[in-house]
Amino acid sequence: MKLPDVLILSLALAFAIIGIHLSLSQGVEVSYPVFMFAVALLFWFQYRRTNDPKDSEKPKQKTKKRKKH
């Protein structure tokens, strides 16, 4: 995992924790935008992970078949 991916995931976790704190102290209406921002960061993280060009260049490993005795 690259540094930007770690930062995005960490920010998403931080915003989720802030959203939980806000929802417990001030209500769900106040924390809703914070939760949506955390979800948007999670979607961005998943988009970066699935569209990583490094992953598509990796050759698939061949599986070895075992002989039956």
PyMOL Python script that loads the backbone (N, CA, C, O; Angstrom):
from pymol import cmd

cmd.read_pdbstr("""\
ATOM      1  N   MET A   1       0.841  -1.157   0.000  1.00  0.00           N
ATOM      2  CA  MET A   1       0.000   0.000   0.000  1.00  0.00           C
ATOM      3  C   MET A   1       0.898   1.235   0.000  1.00  0.00           C
ATOM      4  O   MET A   1       1.869   1.325   0.751  1.00  0.00           O
ATOM      5  N   LYS A   2       0.547   2.165  -0.851  1.00  0.00           N
ATOM      6  CA  LYS A   2       1.328   3.390  -0.983  1.00  0.00           C
ATOM      7  C   LYS A   2       0.920   4.409   0.081  1.00  0.00           C
ATOM      8  O   LYS A   2      -0.123   4.281   0.722  1.00  0.00           O
ATOM      9  N   LEU A   3       1.758   5.407   0.248  1.00  0.00           N
ATOM     10  CA  LEU A   3       1.519   6.443   1.258  1.00  0.00           C
ATOM     11  C   LEU A   3       0.199   7.185   1.046  1.00  0.00           C
ATOM     12  O   LEU A   3      -0.508   7.409   2.029  1.00  0.00           O
ATOM     13  N   PRO A   4      -0.178   7.583  -0.176  1.00  0.00           N
ATOM     14  CA  PRO A   4      -1.478   8.253  -0.333  1.00  0.00           C
ATOM     15  C   PRO A   4      -2.654   7.356   0.071  1.00  0.00           C
ATOM     16  O   PRO A   4      -3.645   7.841   0.618  1.00  0.00           O
ATOM     17  N   ASP A   5      -2.547   6.058  -0.196  1.00  0.00           N
ATOM     18  CA  ASP A   5      -3.608   5.150   0.211  1.00  0.00           C
ATOM     19  C   ASP A   5      -3.720   5.077   1.728  1.00  0.00           C
ATOM     20  O   ASP A   5      -4.823   5.054   2.275  1.00  0.00           O
ATOM     21  N   VAL A   6      -2.587   5.042   2.400  1.00  0.00           N
ATOM     22  CA  VAL A   6      -2.589   5.008   3.862  1.00  0.00           C
ATOM     23  C   VAL A   6      -3.189   6.296   4.418  1.00  0.00           C
ATOM     24  O   VAL A   6      -3.959   6.264   5.378  1.00  0.00           O
ATOM     25  N   LEU A   7      -2.836   7.417   3.818  1.00  0.00           N
ATOM     26  CA  LEU A   7      -3.374   8.704   4.275  1.00  0.00           C
ATOM     27  C   LEU A   7      -4.883   8.794   4.068  1.00  0.00           C
ATOM     28  O   LEU A   7      -5.599   9.279   4.944  1.00  0.00           O
ATOM     29  N   ILE A   8      -5.368   8.336   2.928  1.00  0.00           N
ATOM     30  CA  ILE A   8      -6.805   8.374   2.648  1.00  0.00           C
ATOM     31  C   ILE A   8      -7.556   7.487   3.630  1.00  0.00           C
ATOM     32  O   ILE A   8      -8.590   7.884   4.167  1.00  0.00           O
ATOM     33  N   LEU A   9      -7.039   6.294   3.862  1.00  0.00           N
ATOM     34  CA  LEU A   9      -7.695   5.382   4.788  1.00  0.00           C
ATOM     35  C   LEU A   9      -7.668   5.932   6.220  1.00  0.00           C
ATOM     36  O   LEU A   9      -8.649   5.806   6.953  1.00  0.00           O
ATOM     37  N   SER A  10      -6.559   6.534   6.611  1.00  0.00           N
ATOM     38  CA  SER A  10      -6.456   7.118   7.947  1.00  0.00           C
ATOM     39  C   SER A  10      -7.413   8.298   8.110  1.00  0.00           C
ATOM     40  O   SER A  10      -8.051   8.444   9.152  1.00  0.00           O
ATOM     41  N   LEU A  11      -7.511   9.125   7.098  1.00  0.00           N
ATOM     42  CA  LEU A  11      -8.456  10.252   7.160  1.00  0.00           C
ATOM     43  C   LEU A  11      -9.898   9.766   7.245  1.00  0.00           C
ATOM     44  O   LEU A  11     -10.710  10.339   7.972  1.00  0.00           O
ATOM     45  N   ALA A  12     -10.214   8.707   6.500  1.00  0.00           N
ATOM     46  CA  ALA A  12     -11.571   8.159   6.557  1.00  0.00           C
ATOM     47  C   ALA A  12     -11.878   7.646   7.961  1.00  0.00           C
ATOM     48  O   ALA A  12     -12.976   7.862   8.473  1.00  0.00           O
ATOM     49  N   LEU A  13     -10.929   6.978   8.579  1.00  0.00           N
ATOM     50  CA  LEU A  13     -11.124   6.494   9.939  1.00  0.00           C
ATOM     51  C   LEU A  13     -11.262   7.656  10.922  1.00  0.00           C
ATOM     52  O   LEU A  13     -12.100   7.616  11.822  1.00  0.00           O
ATOM     53  N   ALA A  14     -10.447   8.677  10.750  1.00  0.00           N
ATOM     54  CA  ALA A  14     -10.522   9.838  11.637  1.00  0.00           C
ATOM     55  C   ALA A  14     -11.872  10.544  11.507  1.00  0.00           C
ATOM     56  O   ALA A  14     -12.461  10.939  12.514  1.00  0.00           O
ATOM     57  N   PHE A  15     -12.363  10.706  10.287  1.00  0.00           N
ATOM     58  CA  PHE A  15     -13.664  11.352  10.108  1.00  0.00           C
ATOM     59  C   PHE A  15     -14.794  10.486  10.650  1.00  0.00           C
ATOM     60  O   PHE A  15     -15.790  11.018  11.142  1.00  0.00           O
ATOM     61  N   ALA A  16     -14.663   9.173  10.572  1.00  0.00           N
ATOM     62  CA  ALA A  16     -15.679   8.291  11.151  1.00  0.00           C
ATOM     63  C   ALA A  16     -15.715   8.442  12.673  1.00  0.00           C
ATOM     64  O   ALA A  16     -16.790   8.475  13.271  1.00  0.00           O
ATOM     65  N   ILE A  17     -14.548   8.533  13.293  1.00  0.00           N
ATOM     66  CA  ILE A  17     -14.493   8.716  14.742  1.00  0.00           C
ATOM     67  C   ILE A  17     -15.054  10.080  15.135  1.00  0.00           C
ATOM     68  O   ILE A  17     -15.788  10.191  16.118  1.00  0.00           O
ATOM     69  N   ILE A  18     -14.716  11.105  14.380  1.00  0.00           N
ATOM     70  CA  ILE A  18     -15.266  12.439  14.642  1.00  0.00           C
ATOM     71  C   ILE A  18     -16.782  12.425  14.468  1.00  0.00           C
ATOM     72  O   ILE A  18     -17.503  13.043  15.252  1.00  0.00           O
ATOM     73  N   GLY A  19     -17.263  11.728  13.450  1.00  0.00           N
ATOM     74  CA  GLY A  19     -18.703  11.635  13.222  1.00  0.00           C
ATOM     75  C   GLY A  19     -19.413  10.924  14.357  1.00  0.00           C
ATOM     76  O   GLY A  19     -20.510  11.323  14.747  1.00  0.00           O
ATOM     77  N   ILE A  20     -18.803   9.871  14.895  1.00  0.00           N
ATOM     78  CA  ILE A  20     -19.401   9.174  16.036  1.00  0.00           C
ATOM     79  C   ILE A  20     -19.466  10.101  17.243  1.00  0.00           C
ATOM     80  O   ILE A  20     -20.474  10.152  17.948  1.00  0.00           O
ATOM     81  N   HIS A  21     -18.386  10.828  17.470  1.00  0.00           N
ATOM     82  CA  HIS A  21     -18.372  11.768  18.598  1.00  0.00           C
ATOM     83  C   HIS A  21     -19.444  12.849  18.425  1.00  0.00           C
ATOM     84  O   HIS A  21     -20.157  13.183  19.371  1.00  0.00           O
ATOM     85  N   LEU A  22     -19.546  13.379  17.233  1.00  0.00           N
ATOM     86  CA  LEU A  22     -20.555  14.417  16.990  1.00  0.00           C
ATOM     87  C   LEU A  22     -21.970  13.871  17.134  1.00  0.00           C
ATOM     88  O   LEU A  22     -22.846  14.552  17.667  1.00  0.00           O
ATOM     89  N   SER A  23     -22.199  12.650  16.664  1.00  0.00           N
ATOM     90  CA  SER A  23     -23.547  12.106  16.762  1.00  0.00           C
ATOM     91  C   SER A  23     -23.934  11.820  18.208  1.00  0.00           C
ATOM     92  O   SER A  23     -25.107  11.925  18.566  1.00  0.00           O
ATOM     93  N   LEU A  24     -22.960  11.458  19.043  1.00  0.00           N
ATOM     94  CA  LEU A  24     -23.270  11.231  20.454  1.00  0.00           C
ATOM     95  C   LEU A  24     -23.466  12.535  21.216  1.00  0.00           C
ATOM     96  O   LEU A  24     -24.262  12.595  22.152  1.00  0.00           O
ATOM     97  N   SER A  25     -22.746  13.574  20.820  1.00  0.00           N
ATOM     98  CA  SER A  25     -22.833  14.825  21.574  1.00  0.00           C
ATOM     99  C   SER A  25     -23.881  15.795  21.024  1.00  0.00           C
ATOM    100  O   SER A  25     -24.547  16.482  21.799  1.00  0.00           O
ATOM    101  N   GLN A  26     -24.039  15.860  19.691  1.00  0.00           N
ATOM    102  CA  GLN A  26     -24.920  16.881  19.119  1.00  0.00           C
ATOM    103  C   GLN A  26     -26.045  16.313  18.262  1.00  0.00           C
ATOM    104  O   GLN A  26     -26.966  17.046  17.901  1.00  0.00           O
ATOM    105  N   GLY A  27     -25.993  15.059  17.935  1.00  0.00           N
ATOM    106  CA  GLY A  27     -27.065  14.456  17.149  1.00  0.00           C
ATOM    107  C   GLY A  27     -26.605  14.070  15.751  1.00  0.00           C
ATOM    108  O   GLY A  27     -25.548  14.485  15.275  1.00  0.00           O
ATOM    109  N   VAL A  28     -27.440  13.263  15.116  1.00  0.00           N
ATOM    110  CA  VAL A  28     -27.104  12.720  13.802  1.00  0.00           C
ATOM    111  C   VAL A  28     -27.136  13.792  12.716  1.00  0.00           C
ATOM    112  O   VAL A  28     -26.380  13.724  11.746  1.00  0.00           O
ATOM    113  N   GLU A  29     -28.004  14.770  12.881  1.00  0.00           N
ATOM    114  CA  GLU A  29     -28.125  15.824  11.859  1.00  0.00           C
ATOM    115  C   GLU A  29     -26.819  16.592  11.692  1.00  0.00           C
ATOM    116  O   GLU A  29     -26.476  16.993  10.580  1.00  0.00           O
ATOM    117  N   VAL A  30     -26.098  16.799  12.769  1.00  0.00           N
ATOM    118  CA  VAL A  30     -24.842  17.545  12.716  1.00  0.00           C
ATOM    119  C   VAL A  30     -23.719  16.665  12.158  1.00  0.00           C
ATOM    120  O   VAL A  30     -22.842  17.154  11.446  1.00  0.00           O
ATOM    121  N   SER A  31     -23.746  15.382  12.478  1.00  0.00           N
ATOM    122  CA  SER A  31     -22.646  14.497  12.093  1.00  0.00           C
ATOM    123  C   SER A  31     -22.813  13.899  10.698  1.00  0.00           C
ATOM    124  O   SER A  31     -21.874  13.297  10.177  1.00  0.00           O
ATOM    125  N   TYR A  32     -23.977  14.051  10.086  1.00  0.00           N
ATOM    126  CA  TYR A  32     -24.231  13.442   8.782  1.00  0.00           C
ATOM    127  C   TYR A  32     -23.213  13.853   7.713  1.00  0.00           C
ATOM    128  O   TYR A  32     -22.708  12.974   7.015  1.00  0.00           O
ATOM    129  N   PRO A  33     -22.885  15.140   7.548  1.00  0.00           N
ATOM    130  CA  PRO A  33     -21.884  15.507   6.524  1.00  0.00           C
ATOM    131  C   PRO A  33     -20.502  14.900   6.795  1.00  0.00           C
ATOM    132  O   PRO A  33     -19.774  14.565   5.861  1.00  0.00           O
ATOM    133  N   VAL A  34     -20.153  14.764   8.050  1.00  0.00           N
ATOM    134  CA  VAL A  34     -18.857  14.183   8.391  1.00  0.00           C
ATOM    135  C   VAL A  34     -18.834  12.711   8.000  1.00  0.00           C
ATOM    136  O   VAL A  34     -17.841  12.226   7.457  1.00  0.00           O
ATOM    137  N   PHE A  35     -19.937  11.992   8.276  1.00  0.00           N
ATOM    138  CA  PHE A  35     -20.017  10.589   7.874  1.00  0.00           C
ATOM    139  C   PHE A  35     -19.970  10.442   6.349  1.00  0.00           C
ATOM    140  O   PHE A  35     -19.326   9.529   5.831  1.00  0.00           O
ATOM    141  N   MET A  36     -20.646  11.333   5.640  1.00  0.00           N
ATOM    142  CA  MET A  36     -20.651  11.251   4.180  1.00  0.00           C
ATOM    143  C   MET A  36     -19.257  11.515   3.611  1.00  0.00           C
ATOM    144  O   MET A  36     -18.863  10.903   2.618  1.00  0.00           O
ATOM    145  N   PHE A  37     -18.519  12.417   4.235  1.00  0.00           N
ATOM    146  CA  PHE A  37     -17.154  12.663   3.793  1.00  0.00           C
ATOM    147  C   PHE A  37     -16.277  11.446   4.048  1.00  0.00           C
ATOM    148  O   PHE A  37     -15.421  11.118   3.226  1.00  0.00           O
ATOM    149  N   ALA A  38     -16.482  10.768   5.181  1.00  0.00           N
ATOM    150  CA  ALA A  38     -15.726   9.545   5.483  1.00  0.00           C
ATOM    151  C   ALA A  38     -16.051   8.452   4.468  1.00  0.00           C
ATOM    152  O   ALA A  38     -15.156   7.734   4.023  1.00  0.00           O
ATOM    153  N   VAL A  39     -17.312   8.323   4.105  1.00  0.00           N
ATOM    154  CA  VAL A  39     -17.708   7.321   3.113  1.00  0.00           C
ATOM    155  C   VAL A  39     -17.125   7.666   1.744  1.00  0.00           C
ATOM    156  O   VAL A  39     -16.697   6.773   1.013  1.00  0.00           O
ATOM    157  N   ALA A  40     -17.105   8.944   1.394  1.00  0.00           N
ATOM    158  CA  ALA A  40     -16.520   9.362   0.118  1.00  0.00           C
ATOM    159  C   ALA A  40     -15.025   9.016   0.078  1.00  0.00           C
ATOM    160  O   ALA A  40     -14.516   8.575  -0.953  1.00  0.00           O
ATOM    161  N   LEU A  41     -14.333   9.215   1.187  1.00  0.00           N
ATOM    162  CA  LEU A  41     -12.915   8.850   1.244  1.00  0.00           C
ATOM    163  C   LEU A  41     -12.723   7.342   1.106  1.00  0.00           C
ATOM    164  O   LEU A  41     -11.773   6.893   0.466  1.00  0.00           O
ATOM    165  N   LEU A  42     -13.617   6.563   1.702  1.00  0.00           N
ATOM    166  CA  LEU A  42     -13.530   5.106   1.557  1.00  0.00           C
ATOM    167  C   LEU A  42     -13.760   4.676   0.114  1.00  0.00           C
ATOM    168  O   LEU A  42     -13.087   3.776  -0.390  1.00  0.00           O
ATOM    169  N   PHE A  43     -14.723   5.332  -0.552  1.00  0.00           N
ATOM    170  CA  PHE A  43     -14.945   5.027  -1.973  1.00  0.00           C
ATOM    171  C   PHE A  43     -13.721   5.399  -2.803  1.00  0.00           C
ATOM    172  O   PHE A  43     -13.343   4.659  -3.712  1.00  0.00           O
ATOM    173  N   TRP A  44     -13.108   6.520  -2.507  1.00  0.00           N
ATOM    174  CA  TRP A  44     -11.909   6.948  -3.232  1.00  0.00           C
ATOM    175  C   TRP A  44     -10.773   5.963  -3.007  1.00  0.00           C
ATOM    176  O   TRP A  44     -10.041   5.626  -3.938  1.00  0.00           O
ATOM    177  N   PHE A  45     -10.626   5.501  -1.769  1.00  0.00           N
ATOM    178  CA  PHE A  45      -9.604   4.511  -1.450  1.00  0.00           C
ATOM    179  C   PHE A  45      -9.834   3.226  -2.253  1.00  0.00           C
ATOM    180  O   PHE A  45      -8.892   2.671  -2.819  1.00  0.00           O
ATOM    181  N   GLN A  46     -11.073   2.758  -2.300  1.00  0.00           N
ATOM    182  CA  GLN A  46     -11.390   1.538  -3.047  1.00  0.00           C
ATOM    183  C   GLN A  46     -11.161   1.743  -4.545  1.00  0.00           C
ATOM    184  O   GLN A  46     -10.673   0.838  -5.221  1.00  0.00           O
ATOM    185  N   TYR A  47     -11.504   2.910  -5.065  1.00  0.00           N
ATOM    186  CA  TYR A  47     -11.277   3.211  -6.484  1.00  0.00           C
ATOM    187  C   TYR A  47      -9.790   3.164  -6.814  1.00  0.00           C
ATOM    188  O   TYR A  47      -9.393   2.608  -7.838  1.00  0.00           O
ATOM    189  N   ARG A  48      -8.963   3.752  -5.937  1.00  0.00           N
ATOM    190  CA  ARG A  48      -7.513   3.732  -6.165  1.00  0.00           C
ATOM    191  C   ARG A  48      -6.971   2.311  -6.113  1.00  0.00           C
ATOM    192  O   ARG A  48      -6.081   1.964  -6.889  1.00  0.00           O
ATOM    193  N   ARG A  49      -7.487   1.492  -5.219  1.00  0.00           N
ATOM    194  CA  ARG A  49      -7.007   0.117  -5.079  1.00  0.00           C
ATOM    195  C   ARG A  49      -7.379  -0.727  -6.294  1.00  0.00           C
ATOM    196  O   ARG A  49      -6.572  -1.539  -6.746  1.00  0.00           O
ATOM    197  N   THR A  50      -8.586  -0.552  -6.830  1.00  0.00           N
ATOM    198  CA  THR A  50      -9.018  -1.378  -7.958  1.00  0.00           C
ATOM    199  C   THR A  50      -8.426  -0.924  -9.284  1.00  0.00           C
ATOM    200  O   THR A  50      -8.287  -1.739 -10.196  1.00  0.00           O
ATOM    201  N   ASN A  51      -8.072   0.348  -9.419  1.00  0.00           N
ATOM    202  CA  ASN A  51      -7.534   0.857 -10.674  1.00  0.00           C
ATOM    203  C   ASN A  51      -6.030   1.075 -10.636  1.00  0.00           C
ATOM    204  O   ASN A  51      -5.496   1.884 -11.394  1.00  0.00           O
ATOM    205  N   ASP A  52      -5.351   0.357  -9.758  1.00  0.00           N
ATOM    206  CA  ASP A  52      -3.901   0.474  -9.663  1.00  0.00           C
ATOM    207  C   ASP A  52      -3.265  -0.260 -10.837  1.00  0.00           C
ATOM    208  O   ASP A  52      -3.466  -1.467 -10.970  1.00  0.00           O
ATOM    209  N   PRO A  53      -2.495   0.432 -11.708  1.00  0.00           N
ATOM    210  CA  PRO A  53      -1.905  -0.242 -12.863  1.00  0.00           C
ATOM    211  C   PRO A  53      -0.857  -1.275 -12.470  1.00  0.00           C
ATOM    212  O   PRO A  53      -0.569  -2.180 -13.253  1.00  0.00           O
ATOM    213  N   LYS A  54      -0.288  -1.164 -11.294  1.00  0.00           N
ATOM    214  CA  LYS A  54       0.690  -2.154 -10.858  1.00  0.00           C
ATOM    215  C   LYS A  54       0.065  -3.532 -10.702  1.00  0.00           C
ATOM    216  O   LYS A  54       0.702  -4.542 -11.000  1.00  0.00           O
ATOM    217  N   ASP A  55      -1.177  -3.577 -10.236  1.00  0.00           N
ATOM    218  CA  ASP A  55      -1.839  -4.853 -10.016  1.00  0.00           C
ATOM    219  C   ASP A  55      -2.096  -5.595 -11.321  1.00  0.00           C
ATOM    220  O   ASP A  55      -2.035  -6.824 -11.351  1.00  0.00           O
ATOM    221  N   SER A  56      -2.380  -4.870 -12.400  1.00  0.00           N
ATOM    222  CA  SER A  56      -2.681  -5.529 -13.661  1.00  0.00           C
ATOM    223  C   SER A  56      -1.420  -6.055 -14.341  1.00  0.00           C
ATOM    224  O   SER A  56      -1.514  -6.925 -15.207  1.00  0.00           O
ATOM    225  N   GLU A  57      -0.241  -5.551 -13.970  1.00  0.00           N
ATOM    226  CA  GLU A  57       1.003  -6.003 -14.588  1.00  0.00           C
ATOM    227  C   GLU A  57       1.553  -7.267 -13.947  1.00  0.00           C
ATOM    228  O   GLU A  57       2.440  -7.902 -14.517  1.00  0.00           O
ATOM    229  N   LYS A  58       1.055  -7.649 -12.784  1.00  0.00           N
ATOM    230  CA  LYS A  58       1.584  -8.813 -12.099  1.00  0.00           C
ATOM    231  C   LYS A  58       1.192 -10.083 -12.855  1.00  0.00           C
ATOM    232  O   LYS A  58       0.016 -10.283 -13.157  1.00  0.00           O
ATOM    233  N   PRO A  59       2.154 -10.931 -13.158  1.00  0.00           N
ATOM    234  CA  PRO A  59       1.797 -12.185 -13.817  1.00  0.00           C
ATOM    235  C   PRO A  59       1.150 -13.134 -12.814  1.00  0.00           C
ATOM    236  O   PRO A  59       1.483 -13.147 -11.629  1.00  0.00           O
ATOM    237  N   LYS A  60       0.224 -13.918 -13.325  1.00  0.00           N
ATOM    238  CA  LYS A  60      -0.438 -14.880 -12.454  1.00  0.00           C
ATOM    239  C   LYS A  60       0.485 -16.068 -12.231  1.00  0.00           C
ATOM    240  O   LYS A  60       1.150 -16.533 -13.157  1.00  0.00           O
ATOM    241  N   GLN A  61       0.520 -16.545 -11.014  1.00  0.00           N
ATOM    242  CA  GLN A  61       1.352 -17.691 -10.698  1.00  0.00           C
ATOM    243  C   GLN A  61       0.633 -18.957 -11.105  1.00  0.00           C
ATOM    244  O   GLN A  61      -0.576 -19.099 -10.918  1.00  0.00           O
ATOM    245  N   LYS A  62       1.394 -19.865 -11.660  1.00  0.00           N
ATOM    246  CA  LYS A  62       0.819 -21.141 -12.050  1.00  0.00           C
ATOM    247  C   LYS A  62       0.702 -22.026 -10.821  1.00  0.00           C
ATOM    248  O   LYS A  62       1.591 -22.072  -9.972  1.00  0.00           O
ATOM    249  N   THR A  63      -0.401 -22.714 -10.753  1.00  0.00           N
ATOM    250  CA  THR A  63      -0.576 -23.641  -9.642  1.00  0.00           C
ATOM    251  C   THR A  63      -0.043 -25.000 -10.048  1.00  0.00           C
ATOM    252  O   THR A  63      -0.259 -25.460 -11.169  1.00  0.00           O
ATOM    253  N   LYS A  64       0.640 -25.621  -9.145  1.00  0.00           N
ATOM    254  CA  LYS A  64       1.200 -26.939  -9.406  1.00  0.00           C
ATOM    255  C   LYS A  64       0.201 -27.992  -8.988  1.00  0.00           C
ATOM    256  O   LYS A  64      -0.366 -27.937  -7.897  1.00  0.00           O
ATOM    257  N   LYS A  65      -0.004 -28.945  -9.864  1.00  0.00           N
ATOM    258  CA  LYS A  65      -0.907 -30.039  -9.549  1.00  0.00           C
ATOM    259  C   LYS A  65      -0.111 -31.168  -8.913  1.00  0.00           C
ATOM    260  O   LYS A  65       0.989 -31.507  -9.350  1.00  0.00           O
ATOM    261  N   ARG A  66      -0.681 -31.721  -7.898  1.00  0.00           N
ATOM    262  CA  ARG A  66      -0.030 -32.839  -7.226  1.00  0.00           C
ATOM    263  C   ARG A  66      -0.458 -34.135  -7.874  1.00  0.00           C
ATOM    264  O   ARG A  66      -1.591 -34.285  -8.331  1.00  0.00           O
ATOM    265  N   LYS A  67       0.467 -35.056  -7.900  1.00  0.00           N
ATOM    266  CA  LYS A  67       0.140 -36.374  -8.440  1.00  0.00           C
ATOM    267  C   LYS A  67      -0.591 -37.187  -7.408  1.00  0.00           C
ATOM    268  O   LYS A  67      -0.274 -37.143  -6.219  1.00  0.00           O
ATOM    269  N   LYS A  68      -1.570 -37.929  -7.870  1.00  0.00           N
ATOM    270  CA  LYS A  68      -2.299 -38.811  -6.967  1.00  0.00           C
ATOM    271  C   LYS A  68      -1.557 -40.143  -6.886  1.00  0.00           C
ATOM    272  O   LYS A  68      -1.109 -40.679  -7.900  1.00  0.00           O
ATOM    273  N   HIS A  69      -1.436 -40.657  -5.691  1.00  0.00           N
ATOM    274  CA  HIS A  69      -0.744 -41.931  -5.499  1.00  0.00           C
ATOM    275  C   HIS A  69      -1.710 -43.071  -5.449  1.00  0.00           C
ATOM    276  O   HIS A  69      -1.301 -44.222  -5.292  1.00  0.00           O
TER     277      HIS A  69
END
""", "prot")
cmd.dss("prot")
cmd.show_as("cartoon", "prot")
cmd.util.cbc("prot")
cmd.orient("prot")
